[in-house]
Amino acid sequence: MKTRQSFPACSPWMVFTLLFISTTILSCSKDKDEVGPVIDAKNELTYNGQTFPLNYGAIDDYEYDGSHTNYEFHLFHIISETDPVVPTYLYIDLFSPNDSFKGGTFHYIDTDNGEVDLEGKYYFDYGYFSRNVNVETQEVEEFAAITGGTVKVSGSGSDYKLEFDLAMDNGKTVKGSYGGTFSPLNATNAVSHNQTADLLNKLSIPRSVK
């Protein structure tokens, strides 16, 4: 019969080795659970050869619909809470194929163009970019709808990083990244931001009500 060999009291190097192995395993397991694109957020976007800063992010959570969790991401450059002009604004409507929103690489899909299989896909089907939005006079200097591209998202809860490369309906592109803590769009400290989104929704191509 095979006998189990007894070991003397653990030496310091053995304790260190076991601790290192267990820590590595736990770390790898955690990393696997939190897989997402690696994003170096610059908090800016480039449009038509010009670079514009971004300093505020907001989320509108439309929750899980049985196949996807829908988060609307709103990125702004805000001068101040009282200034009616929003110099830069980007809106992207993202769908994550999970019962809670998870990061990944989202691809633009034209869902208005016939039957589309969306099962298991990270996608977005709508969004737009605008410059110099005046919520008081309801004037917008420039507006362009998204017609293609990708958005990478990492993070969870209220902390996210986004990297985007988007084609617009005017033949131009919007590229950039943003990272930070995202507030609810209807938060009391984001009234002007909510007004911006409401105004642009009125001016944009009509969409079905969610």
Secondary structure, DSSP 8 states (H G I E B T S, - for coil): --------S--HHHHHHHHHHHHHHHHHHHHHHT--------SEEEETTEEEE--EEEEEEEEE-SS-EEEEEEEEE-S-SS-SEEEEEEEEEEEESSSS---EEEEE--TTSS----TT--EEEEEEEEEEEETTTTEEEEEEEEEEEEEEEEEETTEEEEEEEEEETTS-EEEEEEEEE-EETT-GGGHHHHHHHHHHHHHS------
